Each structure stands twice: as C-alpha cells, then as structure tokens.
Amino acid sequence: MAISSQHVTGFVAGLGVSALSFYLYKKNQAKVDQFLNDHGIQVSSVMARDPESMSIKELVKAKEDLEDMIAEREHEASQATKKTA
C-alpha cells in the first residue's frame, strides 16, 4: 500500500489538531485539571506532590525536570540578551 496525498493530508491535519489541543490545554491547565478533579479524575503532577512522601526515584525525576526547566529558562534569557545586544 503506497502512501498517497490523502495520507499526508490526514497526518498533517492530525498533527495540527494535536498541537492546537496541547497549546489550549497548557494555556488553561489549571482550569482543566480542576474540572477533571471535580469529576473524580485525579490529575497529579510530580511537582505538585509533597516531597516528603516521594520515593528516591520520584525525587530524582523531579530534580531532573527542575534542572531541565532551569536550563531552558537560562537559554531563553541568554538568547534574549543576544537579540537586544
């Protein structure tokens, strides 16, 4: 079965819808998570948990996530500084 233009169009459309959905979720994450929690669906984040109750593995994962976020912000700040200079 060969890949046709319909396959490519469907893939691109699906990718666009997925990206839009993710953007809208992240923009309204607090509201969506609260709505889900109100309806019995527990959405938990590693960062939202109490560190005292986390295992070593979960703490290391949270640490790595924080280090990644710090590196991204530092990179963005250095890029912004380069653009203004």
C-alpha positions in Angstrom: 0.0 0.0 0.0 1.5 3.3 -1.2 1.3 6.5 0.8 -0.9 8.9 -1.0 -1.5 12.6 -0.7 -4.6 11.8 1.5 -2.4 10.0 4.0 -0.1 13.0 4.2 -3.0 15.4 4.5 -4.6 13.4 7.3 -1.3 13.2 9.1 -0.7 16.9 8.9 -4.3 17.7 9.9 -3.9 15.3 12.9 -0.6 16.9 13.9 -2.1 20.3 13.7 -5.1 19.4 15.8 -2.9 17.7 18.4 -0.6 20.8 18.6 -3.6 23.1 19.0 -5.2 20.9 21.7 -1.9 20.7 23.6 -1.5 24.5 23.4 -5.0 25.1 24.6 -4.6 22.6 27.5 -1.4 24.2 28.7 -2.9 27.7 28.4 -5.9 26.5 30.6 -4.2 23.8 32.5 -5.3 24.9 36.0 -9.0 25.1 34.9 -8.9 21.8 33.1 -7.2 20.0 36.0 -9.7 21.4 38.4 -12.6 20.4 36.2 -11.2 16.8 36.0 -10.6 16.7 39.8 -14.2 17.9 40.4 -15.4 14.9 38.3 -13.3 12.3 40.1 -10.3 12.1 37.7 -7.1 12.7 39.6 -4.5 14.5 37.6 -1.3 14.7 39.5 1.9 16.3 38.6 5.3 15.2 40.0 5.9 18.8 41.0 2.6 19.1 42.9 3.3 16.2 45.2 4.6 16.5 48.7 8.4 15.8 48.6 8.3 14.0 51.9 6.0 11.3 50.5 8.0 10.8 47.3 10.4 7.9 46.7 14.0 8.4 45.8 13.2 7.6 42.1 10.4 10.2 42.1 12.7 12.8 43.8 15.4 12.3 41.2 12.9 12.6 38.4 11.6 15.9 39.9 15.1 17.2 40.3 15.9 16.4 36.6 12.7 18.1 35.5 13.6 21.2 37.5 17.2 21.2 36.1 15.8 21.0 32.6 13.4 23.9 33.2 16.2 26.0 34.7 18.4 25.3 31.7 15.6 26.2 29.3 15.0 29.5 31.1 18.7 30.3 31.2 19.0 29.5 27.5 16.0 31.7 26.7 17.4 34.6 28.8 20.8 34.3 27.0 19.1 34.3 23.6 17.0 37.4 24.6 20.2 39.1 25.8 21.9 38.4 22.5 19.0 39.7 20.4 18.9 43.0 22.3 22.7 43.5 22.2 
